[in-house]
C-alpha cells in the first residue's frame, strides 16, 4: 500500500506541474516555472520508487490516467475550460480502465 501512496504523490506533483505550464508564459514567470520544474522532478522521482514494486505498465497507466482526469479538473477550475461530452465520456473510460487495472491486474514486478 505504501507504493500506491507514493504513486499518489507522483500523480499530484505531475498534475501541479502540468497545471502550472500555462501560467509560466513560456517560462518567463519565475514562480510557475519553479512549480513546473519541482513538480515534474518530484513526480518522476516518486515514479522511479514506485516501479520497484508495481509493474511499470500498471503504475504508468494509473499515473497517466488519473493525471489526465485531474489536469482536466484543474483546467476547469483554474482556466475556465469546459470539456465537452466526448471528453467526459473519454475520461470516464480512462477511469474505468484504471479501476480495472488496479483491481484485476495480476502482473508482477520481475
C-alpha positions as a printed NumPy array, in Angstrom:
array([[  0.   ,   0.   ,   0.   ],
       [  2.984,   2.322,   0.595],
       [  3.786,   2.213,  -3.132],
       [  0.297,   3.421,  -4.002],
       [  0.701,   6.337,  -1.589],
       [  3.945,   7.295,  -3.306],
       [  2.184,   6.905,  -6.666],
       [ -0.494,   9.325,  -5.443],
       [  2.229,  11.854,  -4.59 ],
       [  3.689,  11.368,  -8.098],
       [  0.277,  11.962,  -9.651],
       [ -0.419,  15.092,  -7.6  ],
       [  3.045,  16.515,  -8.338],
       [  2.599,  15.882, -12.067],
       [ -0.86 ,  17.469, -12.016],
       [  0.507,  20.563, -10.241],
       [  3.365,  20.845, -12.736],
       [  1.188,  20.357, -15.796],
       [ -1.45 ,  22.751, -14.495],
       [  1.216,  25.427, -13.981],
       [  2.574,  25.148, -17.538],
       [  0.181,  27.71 , -18.964],
       [  0.962,  30.171, -16.175],
       [  4.701,  30.088, -16.974],
       [  4.012,  32.115, -20.133],
       [  6.82 ,  30.374, -21.979],
       [  8.949,  30.002, -18.844],
       [  9.121,  33.785, -18.404],
       [  7.439,  33.802, -14.971],
       [  9.612,  32.519, -12.143],
       [  7.132,  31.03 ,  -9.645],
       [  5.042,  29.   , -12.117],
       [  8.271,  27.841, -13.802],
       [  9.59 ,  26.705, -10.417],
       [  6.327,  24.787,  -9.798],
       [  6.762,  23.034, -13.16 ],
       [ 10.391,  22.068, -12.561],
       [  9.901,  20.921,  -8.956],
       [  6.595,  19.216,  -9.732],
       [  7.962,  17.135, -12.593],
       [ 11.103,  16.358, -10.595],
       [  9.077,  15.06 ,  -7.647],
       [  6.71 ,  13.176,  -9.953],
       [  9.438,  11.315, -11.813],
       [ 11.446,  10.647,  -8.656],
       [  8.384,   9.113,  -6.974],
       [  7.611,   7.108, -10.096],
       [ 11.126,   5.594, -10.033],
       [ 10.459,   4.398,  -6.485],
       [  7.016,   3.027,  -7.345],
       [  8.16 ,   0.892, -10.289],
       [ 10.333,  -1.153,  -7.941],
       [  7.176,  -2.758,  -6.509],
       [  4.378,  -2.028,  -9.003],
       [  4.76 ,  -3.193, -12.619],
       [  5.718,  -0.212, -14.761],
       [  2.787,  -0.705, -17.138],
       [  0.281,  -0.648, -14.291],
       [  1.968,   2.245, -12.483],
       [  2.214,   4.323, -15.648],
       [ -1.375,   3.608, -16.653],
       [ -2.636,   4.726, -13.254],
       [ -0.314,   7.753, -13.242],
       [ -1.301,   8.971, -16.683],
       [ -4.99 ,   8.06 , -16.416],
       [ -5.535,   9.841, -13.152],
       [ -3.311,  12.678, -14.322],
       [ -5.49 ,  13.268, -17.381],
       [ -8.636,  13.472, -15.293],
       [ -7.123,  15.649, -12.544],
       [ -5.444,  18.031, -15.005],
       [ -8.809,  18.458, -16.704],
       [-10.428,  19.265, -13.356],
       [ -7.636,  21.758, -12.617],
       [ -8.09 ,  23.35 , -16.069],
       [-11.804,  23.764, -15.374],
       [-11.088,  25.451, -12.024],
       [ -8.005,  27.493, -12.953],
       [ -8.641,  28.415, -16.57 ],
       [-12.4  ,  28.07 , -17.03 ],
       [-12.024,  25.353, -19.66 ],
       [-15.132,  23.276, -20.253],
       [-14.834,  19.689, -21.509],
       [-17.46 ,  18.576, -23.998],
       [-19.43 ,  15.322, -23.868],
       [-16.809,  13.393, -25.844],
       [-14.093,  14.49 , -23.41 ],
       [-16.197,  13.463, -20.417],
       [-17.007,  10.062, -21.931],
       [-13.333,   9.51 , -22.777],
       [-12.231,  10.402, -19.27 ],
       [-14.907,   8.115, -17.855],
       [-13.465,   5.264, -19.9  ],
       [ -9.974,   6.125, -18.653],
       [-11.187,   5.986, -15.043],
       [-12.923,   2.655, -15.674],
       [ -9.775,   1.265, -17.302],
       [ -7.639,   2.43 , -14.399],
       [-10.   ,   0.817, -11.892],
       [ -9.886,  -2.463, -13.845],
       [ -6.073,  -2.366, -13.767],
       [ -5.948,  -1.666, -10.052],
       [ -8.486,  -4.317,  -9.092],
       [ -7.845,  -7.141, -11.507],
       [ -4.282,  -6.951, -12.87 ],
       [ -2.048,  -9.771, -11.692],
       [  1.145,  -8.531, -13.362],
       [  4.218,  -8.866, -11.225],
       [  7.493,  -6.976, -10.986],
       [ 10.455,  -9.036, -12.183]])
